[in-house]
Amino acid sequence: MKYLLNPDNYDWTDPGSIPSLILKHFYLVGITMLIALAIAIPLGILAARYRQFYLPILTITDILYTIPSIAFIGILIPITHLSSSTILIPLILYTQLVLIRNIVTGINSIDPHLLEVGRAMGMTPLQSFMRITFPLALPTVVAGIRITTVTTIGIATLASLCGQSGLGDLIFPSLAVFDFNAVTAGAILLGLFAVLADLLLLGLQRLLNRGRGDALSIAK
């Protein structure tokens, strides 16, 4: 706690200060989730609509998910060197399994009768997806985003091993010099960051969940 209470650690002009490290960690997690969703959404829709793609996609993401993060980084360093890609690639790939599973589950859990009603009302496939499938599947999708975001916050500490800054800078270098005060501070900040992110996404999930009523009203 002494590390957190030291005013010198909050100098914004210092790139190693706590505020700077929090912003860098937030940026890394944010970029990871944006790219991950851009990949997972089309793959999830593809796997849900065409069953022949489901097993290959989930098998590949499952295999990638089982690779230890340290080993993944070690494999990439000779290729990407100490760049942001060395940590971004594993982070993005680790999110795919949960995101794609939740997207597929959300789409497949929709009552087929609702889609039939939409078609009977003259909706095109795109309109049916945007007005029925997407709103009804959204809570399940956001649940996957919550899980992967919290997981990414923790794994992103390994960025410090790739020459990238983040809250991991409070943990790994401090372990080498037995500065457990800084290690504890880093763990506390990571925990707070993860809890805050989860609560914000939970609020977003509840807000977006109101759109389910509009889609369900079509069947009435």
C-alpha positions as CSV (number, residue, x, y, z in Angstrom):
1,M,0.0,0.0,0.0
2,K,2.9,2.4,0.6
3,Y,3.7,2.2,-3.1
4,L,0.1,3.4,-3.9
5,L,0.2,6.2,-1.4
6,N,3.5,7.6,-2.6
7,P,2.7,10.9,-4.4
8,D,5.8,10.6,-6.6
9,N,4.2,7.6,-8.4
10,Y,1.4,9.9,-9.8
11,D,3.5,12.3,-11.8
12,W,1.8,12.4,-15.2
13,T,5.0,13.5,-16.9
14,D,6.7,10.2,-15.9
15,P,6.0,7.4,-18.4
16,G,6.5,4.9,-15.6
17,S,4.0,6.5,-13.2
18,I,0.8,4.7,-12.1
19,P,-1.6,6.9,-14.2
20,S,0.6,6.4,-17.4
21,L,0.8,2.6,-16.8
22,I,-3.0,2.4,-16.3
23,L,-3.6,4.3,-19.6
24,K,-1.2,2.1,-21.5
25,H,-2.8,-1.0,-20.1
26,F,-6.3,0.3,-20.9
27,Y,-5.1,1.1,-24.5
28,L,-3.7,-2.4,-25.0
29,V,-6.8,-4.1,-23.7
30,G,-9.1,-1.8,-25.7
31,I,-7.2,-2.4,-29.0
32,T,-7.2,-6.1,-28.3
33,M,-10.9,-6.3,-27.8
34,L,-11.7,-4.2,-30.9
35,I,-9.6,-6.3,-33.2
36,A,-10.8,-9.5,-31.5
37,L,-14.5,-8.6,-32.1
38,A,-13.8,-7.6,-35.7
39,I,-12.5,-11.2,-36.2
40,A,-14.9,-13.1,-33.9
41,I,-18.2,-11.6,-35.1
42,P,-18.0,-12.8,-38.8
43,L,-16.5,-16.1,-37.7
44,G,-19.2,-16.6,-35.2
45,I,-22.0,-15.8,-37.6
46,L,-20.4,-18.1,-40.2
47,A,-20.1,-21.0,-37.7
48,A,-23.7,-20.5,-36.6
49,R,-25.2,-20.3,-40.1
50,Y,-23.1,-23.0,-41.7
51,R,-22.7,-26.0,-39.4
52,Q,-19.8,-27.4,-41.5
53,F,-17.6,-24.5,-40.4
54,Y,-18.5,-24.8,-36.7
55,L,-16.2,-27.7,-35.8
56,P,-13.1,-26.5,-37.7
57,I,-13.4,-23.0,-36.3
58,L,-13.9,-24.1,-32.7
59,T,-11.2,-26.7,-33.0
60,I,-8.6,-24.2,-34.2
61,T,-9.5,-21.6,-31.5
62,D,-9.6,-24.3,-28.9
63,I,-6.0,-25.4,-29.8
64,L,-4.8,-21.8,-29.7
65,Y,-6.4,-21.3,-26.4
66,T,-4.5,-24.1,-24.8
67,I,-1.0,-22.7,-25.7
68,P,0.6,-21.3,-22.6
69,S,0.9,-17.5,-22.9
70,I,4.6,-17.4,-22.0
71,A,5.3,-20.1,-24.6
72,F,3.2,-18.2,-27.2
73,I,5.3,-15.0,-26.6
74,G,8.5,-17.0,-26.8
75,I,7.5,-18.4,-30.2
76,L,6.6,-15.0,-31.5
77,I,9.7,-13.0,-30.3
78,P,12.0,-14.3,-33.1
79,I,9.4,-13.4,-35.6
80,T,7.8,-10.1,-34.3
81,H,10.7,-9.1,-32.0
82,L,9.9,-6.9,-29.0
83,S,7.0,-5.1,-30.7
84,S,3.4,-4.6,-29.8
85,S,2.4,-7.5,-32.1
86,T,4.2,-9.9,-29.8
87,I,1.6,-9.4,-27.1
88,L,-1.4,-8.4,-29.3
89,I,-1.4,-11.6,-31.4
90,P,-1.7,-13.9,-28.3
91,L,-4.2,-11.7,-26.6
92,I,-6.5,-11.5,-29.7
93,L,-6.3,-15.3,-30.4
94,Y,-7.0,-16.1,-26.7
95,T,-10.3,-14.2,-26.9
96,Q,-11.6,-16.0,-30.0
97,L,-12.8,-19.2,-28.3
98,V,-15.1,-17.6,-25.8
99,L,-16.3,-14.9,-28.2
100,I,-17.1,-17.2,-31.0
101,R,-18.8,-19.8,-28.7
102,N,-21.0,-17.1,-27.2
103,I,-21.9,-15.6,-30.6
104,V,-22.9,-19.1,-31.9
105,T,-24.8,-19.9,-28.7
106,G,-26.6,-16.5,-28.8
107,I,-27.7,-17.0,-32.5
108,N,-28.7,-20.6,-32.1
109,S,-30.7,-20.0,-29.0
110,I,-33.2,-17.8,-30.8
111,D,-36.7,-19.3,-31.2
112,P,-37.1,-20.2,-34.9
113,H,-40.7,-19.2,-34.7
114,L,-39.6,-15.5,-34.3
115,L,-37.6,-15.8,-37.5
116,E,-40.6,-17.3,-39.2
117,V,-42.7,-14.3,-38.1
118,G,-40.1,-11.9,-39.4
119,R,-40.1,-13.6,-42.8
120,A,-43.9,-13.6,-42.9
121,M,-43.8,-9.8,-42.3
122,G,-41.7,-9.5,-45.4
123,M,-38.3,-8.9,-43.7
124,T,-35.2,-9.5,-45.8
125,P,-32.5,-11.8,-44.2
126,L,-30.5,-8.7,-43.3
127,Q,-33.5,-7.0,-41.7
128,S,-34.3,-10.2,-39.8
129,F,-30.7,-10.4,-38.5
130,M,-30.6,-6.7,-37.4
131,R,-34.1,-6.5,-35.9
132,I,-34.5,-10.0,-34.4
133,T,-31.3,-12.1,-34.3
134,F,-28.9,-9.4,-33.3
135,P,-30.9,-7.9,-30.4
136,L,-31.9,-11.3,-29.0
137,A,-28.3,-12.7,-29.2
138,L,-26.7,-9.6,-27.8
139,P,-26.9,-10.4,-24.1
140,T,-25.1,-13.7,-24.7
141,V,-22.5,-12.0,-26.9
142,V,-21.9,-9.3,-24.3
143,A,-21.5,-11.9,-21.6
144,G,-18.6,-13.4,-23.7
145,I,-17.1,-9.9,-24.1
146,R,-17.2,-9.5,-20.3
147,I,-15.4,-12.7,-19.7
148,T,-12.7,-12.1,-22.4
149,T,-12.1,-8.5,-21.3
150,V,-11.4,-9.5,-17.7
151,T,-9.2,-12.3,-18.9
152,T,-7.3,-10.0,-21.2
153,I,-6.7,-7.5,-18.5
154,G,-4.8,-10.1,-16.6
155,I,-2.8,-11.6,-19.5
156,A,-1.9,-8.2,-20.8
157,T,0.5,-7.8,-17.8
158,L,2.9,-10.0,-19.9
159,A,3.3,-7.0,-22.2
160,S,6.2,-5.9,-20.0
161,L,8.1,-9.1,-21.1
162,C,7.8,-7.9,-24.7
163,G,9.1,-4.4,-24.1
164,Q,5.7,-2.9,-23.9
165,S,4.5,-0.8,-21.0
166,G,1.5,-1.5,-18.8
167,L,0.6,-2.5,-15.3
168,G,2.8,-5.5,-15.7
169,D,5.7,-3.0,-15.2
170,L,4.8,-2.9,-11.6
171,I,4.9,-6.7,-11.2
172,F,7.7,-8.4,-13.2
173,P,10.6,-6.0,-12.8
174,S,9.6,-5.7,-9.1
175,L,9.7,-9.4,-8.6
176,A,13.3,-9.4,-9.9
177,V,14.4,-7.0,-7.1
178,F,12.0,-8.5,-4.5
179,D,10.0,-5.2,-4.3
180,F,6.8,-6.9,-3.1
181,N,5.3,-3.6,-2.2
182,A,5.2,-2.7,-5.9
183,V,4.0,-6.2,-6.8
184,T,1.1,-5.9,-4.4
185,A,0.2,-2.4,-5.8
186,G,0.2,-3.8,-9.3
187,A,-2.1,-6.7,-8.2
188,I,-4.5,-4.3,-6.5
189,L,-4.7,-2.0,-9.5
190,L,-5.2,-5.0,-11.9
191,G,-8.0,-6.3,-9.7
192,L,-9.7,-2.9,-9.5
193,F,-9.3,-2.5,-13.3
194,A,-10.9,-5.9,-13.9
195,V,-13.8,-5.3,-11.5
196,L,-14.5,-1.8,-13.0
197,A,-14.5,-3.2,-16.6
198,D,-16.8,-6.0,-15.6
199,L,-19.3,-3.7,-13.9
200,L,-19.3,-1.3,-16.9
201,L,-19.9,-4.1,-19.3
202,L,-22.6,-5.5,-17.0
203,G,-24.3,-2.1,-17.1
204,L,-24.0,-2.0,-20.9
205,Q,-25.4,-5.6,-21.1
206,R,-28.5,-4.6,-19.1
207,L,-28.9,-1.4,-21.2
208,L,-28.8,-3.3,-24.4
209,N,-31.0,-6.1,-23.0
210,R,-33.9,-3.7,-23.2
211,G,-33.8,-4.1,-27.0
212,R,-34.9,-7.6,-26.6
213,G,-38.4,-6.4,-25.9
214,D,-38.6,-4.7,-29.3
215,A,-37.6,-7.9,-31.1
216,L,-39.9,-10.1,-29.0
217,S,-42.9,-7.7,-29.7
218,I,-42.7,-8.8,-33.3
219,A,-44.1,-12.2,-32.4
220,K,-47.1,-10.6,-30.6
